[in-house]
Amino acid sequence: MSAPSSTSALPFLPFTRPTIDEETITGVCEVLRSGWITSGPQVKALEAKLSAYFGGRPVRAFNSGTCTMEIALRIAGIGEGDEVITTPLTWVATSNVVLEVGAKPVFVDIDPVTRLIDLDKLEAAITPRTKAIIPVDLTGLPVDRDRLHEIAARHKLRVIEDAAQSFGSNWGGRLIGSFGDFVSFSFHANKNVTTVEGGCLVLNDEREARLAEQYRLQGVVRSGVDGMDVELVGGKYNLTDVAARIGLGQIARVDEFTQRRRELARLYFTEFGRLGAAELGLRLPVADFVHSNWHMYQVILPEELLTVKRADIMTALTAAGIGTGVHYPAIHLFSLYRRLGWQAGQFPEAEYAGRNILTLPLFPTMADSDVARVAGALVSLLKTHRKQA
Ligand SMILES: *Cc1c(COP(=O)(O)O)cnc(C)c1O
């Protein structure tokens, strides 16, 4: 039964939407009928595909991106008394995992243009207790890997790349994940490649991969026909075969997804340019069509020029049938982090971005005309709510 569709209004445009094709749905049904639905052959096949994609490096799949970073920290032996440097403008998982292993996150403010951790400020934050850096490729725009790994090598620090958003991005033509130290990806429903929930960790060698397997499932090591031992405290982080089958359908299309996202991002720049958005104070992202997978298209609203707040703009856009998101509020201002000693004013660039950043719709099945509609609606709101000089 199908209801007649409305002709009066355009359908609601979400800020993102997964692309799951019929081949994948059929494949998932086959897994469900196969008799083996949790971790098994599909997870193995996904790990093999990912490893090939990342140039042969060892890869293990998990049920979230968050746990892959926690596990990387544990494999690196990071815990009580250690410091880990990261950005305050990221999903809170990035620093929560540092707290989870008993270490201390150390925030370094962002570069206001790239919105990524400011590498010019990073070295000043290194102390004798610093053990690792977690760079975050916000929106899929990669942190400068040459400078990052040079700094890490010089100070003998581990790097756990939070590449949750940068699957398919590259640095100097090399795919993110195909080089470096630990590289963590998320397959959350909103990410460029999804397993509904899930993630993977790229590791350096088989010893680390074996440890990752132990941390993934209760520390269990199996041997022979009936042998089993437990050497460390592991969690319950294994991916299911149902989820892995979705991931296999996604990886087959990742290049196509990235290309379409880049096209749409380009269109946003064209539209905002045509409409004079920069002259109205709207801060656009870096116009990168080489490295970024365009996981998101984010603008920063000019709060000093507007009579309304971001929430009002979001509400007005929702009323116009346009979904938006906030990625992300600055982490150090959350209650938990304030309780641990952080306060407003410490990272002014991240705080400004956290208050004013806005994620606009961008996903592979979006139409070109959607971009024009979003840009037009936002620019008209900026004009309506502009402070009088
Ligand atoms: C999505 C995301 C994560 C966490 O991934 P989950 O799969 O949701 O656990 C971590 N960091 C960043 C930057 C993310 O975008």
The ligand as an SDF file (V2000), in Angstrom:
LIG
                    3D

 15 15  0  0  0  0  0  0  0  0999 V2000
   32.2250    8.4910   14.8680 C   0  0  0  0  0  0  0  0  0  0  0  0
   33.4420    8.9680   15.5580 C   0  0  0  0  0  0  0  0  0  0  0  0
   34.0670    8.2560   16.5900 C   0  0  0  0  0  0  0  0  0  0  0  0
   33.4720    7.0550   17.2550 C   0  0  0  0  0  0  0  0  0  0  0  0
   33.0270    6.0740   16.4610 O   0  0  0  0  0  0  0  0  0  0  0  0
   31.9010    5.0500   16.9560 P   0  0  0  0  0  0  0  0  0  0  0  0
   31.9110    4.0200   15.8920 O   0  0  0  0  0  0  0  0  0  0  0  0
   30.6290    5.8090   17.0550 O   0  0  0  0  0  0  0  0  0  0  0  0
   32.3370    4.5010   18.2750 O   0  0  0  0  0  0  0  0  0  0  0  0
   35.2440    8.7390   17.0980 C   0  0  0  0  0  0  0  0  0  0  0  0
   35.7960    9.8590   16.6410 N   0  0  0  0  0  0  0  0  0  0  0  0
   35.2310   10.5900   15.6820 C   0  0  0  0  0  0  0  0  0  0  0  0
   35.9180   11.8260   15.2040 C   0  0  0  0  0  0  0  0  0  0  0  0
   34.0370   10.1760   15.1080 C   0  0  0  0  0  0  0  0  0  0  0  0
   33.4700   10.9270   14.1650 O   0  0  0  0  0  0  0  0  0  0  0  0
  1  2  1  0
  2  3  1  0
  2 14  2  0
  3  4  1  0
  3 10  2  0
  4  5  1  0
  5  6  1  0
  6  7  2  0
  6  8  1  0
  6  9  1  0
 10 11  1  0
 11 12  2  0
 12 13  1  0
 12 14  1  0
 14 15  1  0
M  END
$$$$
